Amino acid sequence: MRPDDPYVASLNKRSFDARQASDNLTREGAKWDDLNGDGRTSVAYSFNTGFGQFDERQKAQARLAMQAWSDVSNLAFEENGPRREGKMSFGISNTESVASGYYPSNHPYGGSTWYNPNRVTRQTLLHETGHALGLSHGGNYNGSLHTSQWNHAQDSKAHTVMSYFWADKSGKTHGGNTPVAPMMDDISAIQKLYGVNRQIRQENTTYGFNSNSQRDYYTLNSNRDNAVFCVWDGGGIDTLDVSGYGSNQTINLKAGSFSDVGGLKGNVSIARGVTLENAIGGSGNDALIGNEADNRLTGGAGGDRLRGGGGADTFVYNRASDSTPDNPDVLMDFISGTDKIDVSRAMKHANVASLAFVSEMTGKAGDAVLIHDASGNKGSVAIDLTGDGKADLLIRTHGQVKPGDIVQSAGAVTLDTQADTPSNRATLTPPRHHRSSTYTYEKASDSTYHNADLLQDFVSGQDKIDLTGLINNTGVHLQLVERYTGRIGDTLVKFNAYSGRYFVGVDLTGNRRTDFLIKSTQRIKPEDVIGVPKRPNARANAFSRAR
C-alpha cells in the first residue's frame, strides 16, 4: 500500500508507488522529443478535413483535452502549425468501436487519433491524446477487458484516465463519474516525459466551490455537482473549498492524498509536489487534515475534527453555529504559541467587539472561558456571544489554548496614513514609520507573522515598502519567488483571495514559513518593495492556435 492511499489497504493486491506508477504508464518508451532544448515540447495538431472530420463542438472538446495535459506539463500545442517536435491529428472513423490513438513516432500514423462518431466525448479525447503523447493503459489490455487483467491496486480511473477499470477497483466510489482531466498517476507520468509546469495558477487559487481556477473540472456550483479531480497547482496560497456539501466529508491537504467529498469516496486528490494551504468544509461532520504548510482550516457547521499537522495553523470560525455545545469541533493537535483560533468573524456576526477571558460566565456577551486538563492535555474554548450566560461557541481541543492564541480581530496593527500629519506621526510606535509615503522596516520583529502590520491606504506605484534595513540587519539577501523553496530570503508578494488582502511575506530561516509579514487592504506589487530583486517574466501560455 502506498502511504498516500489508505483506500487500497484491504484490496489484497500489489500496490505501485509514485515511481512505479509513472514507469508503468510510460512503459512503451514513446514520447515527442524536445529537439531545440528549450524545456518545452511543441506539438502541432490538426483536425482531419473532408471525410471523417470533427464538428465544432468536438473540436472544442479536443482543445480542452489538450489544454488539460499542457496545464500539468511542459507541452505546447499549436493548431495547424508547422511540425517542430511533435504532431497529433483527430479524425472520425466508422470502423472504430470507441476510439484509438497511436503512440509518438515518425510513422505517418504516429500521434493520430480516431473516434467512433458517437463516442467523441471529453473523457475519450483525454484518453486517446494520452496515447498520442506516449502514455500506455493502466494494465496489459487493449480494446477489450477481463477482470483477470487487473493486476495492481492503482489501475483504476481514480488514479489514471488511461485505465479501463472504474474507481471502485481501487476502493473508491465515484458514482459512475469519470474524470475529464489528468489524475494523480497521469500527472506524474506526463511530467516524467515532458517536465513539470510550475507556471500554471501561480496566484491564489480556489478549487471547488467559489473557484477561480478557470477550469470546469475544478469548479463546483451546486451540491448536485460531482467532484472528480486531482489538483495541480503552480504556487500561491490556495484553497480547497467543499463548503456547498452537507454530507460528512474527509478533506486531506497532503500532497498525494485522497479526500472523500460530496458523498463520494476518494474522489478528490492532490497531486504529488503540490501544496494547498487552506481547506473549507461543509455543513456535515467533517474531518480536515492539514499538511506541513501554515494551514487555514474552516470546518463550517457540524461537529468537525481538525488536524493542522506541521506549520503554524489557524482554525477559523465564522458563526457560533460552526461549533456548538451540542456538536462541538475537536482540534486534534493544537499547539499554543504556534497555532491560532480565529473567531473574529463569529464575533463580528454577533456584534461582539472584544472578548473578556473569565473563569466562569458572567452573563456578558464576549465572555470566554478557557479550560485545560493537564493530565490528559485536553481543553476547551467556550464563548458567550449573546450575553445569556451560556456558551454559544464551544470548541474542544487536544492541547492547551491560551488567550493569546485567540484571534479576535483581522489585524494586529492598523496604519491609516490618510490621518498622518506632522503632529500625529510620532504616535505611530517605532519602528513602524511612515515618511514620505515609504514604510521602513529594520528588524524581523517589526512586523511578524503573528503580529503583522495592516496597511490601509497603500498606493501602488506611489508608496514604497523599504526592506533595506531588514536586509542589512539580518544579513539576508531577498529573492522574489512564487512559493517558498527552502532558501533563506524567499519573498512572496501576493494577493490572498480568502482574506481579500495583499501581503509581503519573507522566510528568514529557510524553513518555508513566513517570519516577516506585512498585510495591506490595497494592492502591493513587487516593484513597490525596495530591496527585493524582480524575477523574469513567466513563460507564455502553453496552448496556442495558429490561424
N, C-alpha and C positions, 0 to 999 in steps of 0.2 A: 504493500500500500504506500502511495506517496503521502508525505506528511501534509500536503496541502489539500488532501481529498479524503475525508473520513467516510464518504458515502460508499466507497468500494470495499470497506473492511470485511463485509460479510459475503462477498461475491465468490470467494474461493477460486480466484482467477489471478494469474500473474499481472503485475502492475508495472507500468512504464514510468520512469522518472522523466524529468523535462528533456534531458539529452536523448534518452531512448525514444521518446515520443516524436521529437523533431527528426531524429535519424530515420525512424520508421516511415514518416510521411515524405521524406526526401530520398528514399532508398533507390529510386531509379537513377539518381545521379544526373538528372537533366535540369538545365537552367539556361537562361539567356545571360551571356557574359557582359560585364561592364567593360567594354572594349577600350574606351578612352580613359578609364581610370578616374573618373570624376566622382565616384562614390554613388552614382545613380545609374540605374539601368533603364534606358529608354525603349519603350515598346510601341511600335506603330501598329495600329489596329484599323480594320476596315469591316464594313458590312457588305456582304455579297450583293451584287446588283442583278437585275433581271430575274430569272427563275430562282426561287428559294431565298428571297430577300426578306429581311425583318421589316415590320411596320414601325411607325414612330414610337408607339408605346413600348415595343420590345427593345428598340434601340435605347430608349431612356433607361430601361431596367438593366441593360447590359452595361451602360455607363456607370450606373450606381454600383454594380458588382465590381467593376474595375476600381472605382473610387475607394471601395471598402478595402481592397488589397493595398492600394497605394497609401491609404491612411496609416497603415501599420508598418510599412516597409519603404525602402528607397527605390520604388518603382515609379516611373513617369510614363503615362500613356498619352499618345498623340493620335488623333483620328485622321486617317488618310495622310499621315505624314510619311516622309521618306524613312525607309528602314535604316536605322543606325546600329541597333544592337539586338532587338527582338521584334517579333511580328506575331500578330494574332488576327483571326478573322471569325466572323459569325455568319452562319447560314442555316436555312431551313432544309431539312431532308425528310422526305416521306418514308425513307427506309429505316429511320431511327424509331425504336420503340419509346425511348425517352430522349437521350442525348448522348453525345460522345465528344471527347476532347483529346487532341494529340499533344504529346509532350514536346518541349522545345527541341528543335533540330533544324538542320539545313534542308531537310526533305521538303518538297513542295507542300506537304500536308502539315509540316511542323507548326504548332501553335494554332491550328484551325479547330473550330468547334462547330458542331452540327446538332440541330434540335428538331424533334418532332414538332410540327406546327402547333399542336395543342399542349405542349409541355414547356413552353418558353416562360418559365417562372423565375423570379428573382433567386430563389434557392438553387434551381438548376443552373442558372447562369453563373452563380458564385462557385458552384462545384466544378463546372467544366472549365471556367477560367483558371481555377486552381490547378487543374491538369495542364492547361496550356502554359502555366508558369513553372511547372515542374513538380507538383505535389501528387503523391500516389493516394490510393484508397487507404482507409484505416487498417484494412486487412487484405489477405490474399484472395480477393474476389473481384469479379469484373462483369457487370451486366446482370448476373443472377446471384442469388444468395441462399446459403443454408446456415442454420444456426451453428452447425459444427465449425463454421469458418470464423466464429467469434473466438479469438484466442488471447486477447488481453483486455483488461478491465476498462481501459480508456478508449476502446474502439466503439464510440457512440457519438451521436450528434451533440451531446452535451460537451464534448471535448474537441470535435473536429467536424467541419462541414464536409469533409472528404469521406465520412463514414456512411455506410448503408444502414447501420443499426440505430434504433431510436434511443432516446436518453435513458429509458428505464434499464437498458443493459448495463449502465454504469451506476445503477442505484439511485437515479434521479427521476423526477417527474416533471415533464414539460407540457403536459396536457395536449400532446399531439402537435405542438407548435415547433416549427423548425427555424433555425437561425438564418438571417439574411446578411450576416457579416461574419468575418473570421472568428472562430472560437479560440480557446486558450492554446491548444496544441497547434492549430493553424498559424497563429501569430508567431509562436516560437519557430516553426518550420520555415515560414516565408521569410522571417528575419534572418534565419541561418543562410538562406540562399541569396538574399538581396540587401541585407543590412537593416538597421533599426531606424525608423522615422521618429526622431525626437522633436521635429518641428511642428507637428500637428498638435493643436489645442494646448498651446503653451500658457495661455491665460487661465484664469479661474473658471473652471467648467463644472456645471452641474449635470449629473446623469440621472435619468428617471423622470420624476415629476419636476416641473419648473425648469426643464432642461434648456440650456443654451448651447448644446453641442452641435446643432445644425445637422444632426443625423437622425432620421426617423427611427432607427432601431434603438437609439439611446433615449428616446423621448416617450414619456407616458403622459397621457392626457385624462385618463379615466380609470376607475378601479376595474373596468371591464377589459382594459388592455392587459395583455400577457407579456411580461418581460422575459425575453430570452436573448441575452447578450453577454459578451465579455468586454470589459472596459480596457481600452488602450488610450493612454494619455501622455502628453509630452511634458507637462510642467504646470506650474501654478498651484493655487490652493483649491482643491477640488472636493466635490460633494456627491455622495450617493444619496439621492432623495427618494424614498419609497413611502412618503407620508400619505399618499392617497389610498392606501390599502388598509382594511380593517382586520385582516387575518393576523394570526400570530406569526411573526417573521424572525428569521435569523439573518442579521446583516454583518458580514465579516469584511473588514477593510484590509486584511492582509493580502499582499501580493501572492497570486497563485491559489487563492481561496475561492470557495463557492458559497453562495448565500441562498436562503430559501425566501423567496419574495412573492407576495401576492397570491398565496395559497399553493404555489408550486414548490418544487424541491430541487435545489442545486441548479437553479435556472439563471442566476446572475453570478458571473465570476469576474475576477480582477486578474489581468494578465501579469505574468512574471515581469518584474522590473518596474512596475507602476506603483506610485504612491498616491492614494486618495486620503485626504486629511479629515474629511467630515462625513458624518452619516446622520440621516434624519429618518426615524422610524415612523410607523403609522399609529393607528388607534388600538391595535391589539396589544397583547402581552409579548413584546419583542425582546430579543437578545441582540445587543450591539457589541461588537468586538473590534477594538481599535488595533493599531499597529505601532511601529516604533516612532512614528511622527507625533507632532503635537496635535492630537485629535480634538475635534469639537463634536460631541455626541449628543444628539437630541432624540430622546426616546419617544416624545409625544405622549398622547393619552395611553392608558393601560399600565399595568404593572410590569415594568421593563427591568431587565438585568443588563447592566452596562459595565463593560470591562475595557479600560483605556489602554492597557498594555504599556509599553515604554513611552517615553516622552512626557511633556507637560500637558495634560489633558484637561479639557473643560466640558463639564456636564451641564446641559442647558435646559432651563425650564421656562416655558413661555406662558403657562397658565397654571393655576393651582390644580386644575384637573389633570395635569400631566403626571402627578404622583400624589395620590390621596391616602388618608389613613386606612381606608378600606382596601386599597390596592396599590401599595407603595412600590416605587422603584427600589432596586438594590444596586448600589455602586460596589462592584466586586473587588476593586483594588485601589481604593483612594489613598493617595499619599499627600499628607498635609505639607504645605510649603511648596509643593510642586503642582499638584492638580488644583482645579478650581470648580466651584459650583456656581453657575451664573443664573441668578434669579431676577435679574434686572427687568426682564420683560414681564415676568409674572407680577412683579411689584408695580410696574407701570400700568399694567392692565387692571390692577386692583386699586390704583391711585394711592399707593403707599410710597412715601418719599424716602424713607430710610428704615433700617432695622434696629431694634434695641435687643441686645443679647441679654437674656434674663435667665434665672434659674427655673422659673415657672411662669406660666401665662398670667398676665395681669388684666386682660380684657382690653388691651390697646392694640389697634392694628399696627403691625410691624414687629410685634414681639417674636423673638426667635429663641428657641431652646436647643442647645447642642448637648447631646448625651454621648458618652463614650464609656464602654465597659472594657477596661484594660485587660481583664483576664481572657476575654475572647477576641479582643481587638475589633469589636463591633460597636456601631454607634448609630445615631440618627440625627436628622435635622428637621425640626418642627417649626413651622412659621404660621402665625395667625395673620391672615391678610384682610380679615373682615372686622376684627375687634370683638368677636364673640367669646373670647377666652379659650378657643379651641383651635387646634392645628387644621389649617386648610390644605397646606402643602407639607407632606411628610415624606422624607427620603431616608431610607436605611442605608447604612454603609458598612463595608469591611475596611476598617481604618478610621483613625480619628479625624474629625473635621474641626478646625478652629475658626474663630471669627474672620481672620484674615484670608481664609480660603473661600469666603462667600463674596461673589461679585454682585454688588448692589446697583451699580450704575455703569454706563457704557464706557467711560474713560476715566482714568485716574486724575489727569490734569487737563484742563481746557484752557487754551490760549486763544483769546479773541483779540486780534491785533487791530481791529477797527476801533477799539476803545483805547488804543495806545496813544498817549500824549507824553510830552517830556515830563510832566508832573507825575504820571502814574506808571511809567515803565519800570521804575525801581521797585514797584511792588511785586514784580514777577521774580519768583525765587531763583537765584542763580543755581545752576548755570543755564537756565532756560532764558537766554537773551534774545531779544528781537531788536536788531539795529539795522536800519536802512533796508528793511524787507529781507533780512538774512537771519535765519535761525542757526545759531552756532552751538555746536556740541563738542565738549572737550574730553569727557570720560564716558566709559560704558555705563556707569551708574546714573548718568544724566537722564536717560530715558530707557528703562529696562522693559523686558517682555511683560513682567507683572505690574509695572508702574509706568506705562508708556504715555508720552505726551500726545495730546489730541489737538491738531491744528485746525482751527475753524474757518479761517479765511485765506488760506494759501492760494496764491495766484500763479499758476504755472506760466513760465516764461518771464515772470517779473520777480517773484520771490525766489529765494535760494535756501537750501539746507547745506550748511558748511560743516563737513566732517573732517577737515584737515587737522583740527586739534585732536580729535579722536584718533586719527591715524598716527600723529606724532607721539601722542602719549602712550599708545598701546604698542607701537612698532609694527602694526599690522597693515599690510597693503590690501586695499579692497579691489575686488573684481566683480563686475555685474554678471549675474547668472540667472537662468530661468528657474532653477530649483537648486537647493543645497547639494553640493557634491562631496562634502567632507574636507574641502580645502579651507583653511583659515582665511577669513576675509571675504568669503562668499557674501554677496549683497543682492537682495531682492528689492525691486521697485515695482510694485504690483497693485492691482485692484482686487479686493475681496468681495465677490458678489454676495456672499452670505451676510456680511456685516454692512455692505454698502460703503466701505471706506477704502481709501488708498493707504499704502503703508511702505515704509522703508525698513527693511529688516537686515541685520548683519549677524553672521555667525563668526564670533571672535575666537572660538576654541576648536573649530573643526569637527564638532560633534553633530552637525546637521540640525542644529537647533538655533532659534533666534535668541541672541544675547542682548542686542541693542535694537530697540524698536521705536519708530515714530509712526503715528497714525494721523490721517487727515480726512476731513469730510469733503475736501476738494481734490481735484486731480493733481497728482505729482508725476512728473516724467523723469527718466534717468538724467536728462540734461539739466534738471533743476538741482541735482545733488552734486555739490563740489567735493571732489576727492575720489569719485568713482569713475574709472575709465569706461568708455562706452564700448559695447560689443559690436561686431559687424552685423549687417543685416542677415536675417534668416533666409534660407533658400526659397525659391519661388514655389508656387503651388505645383504639386507633382502631377496634376491632372490637367491636360490642356487639349484643345481641339484646333486643328489646322483647317482653314477654310479655303 
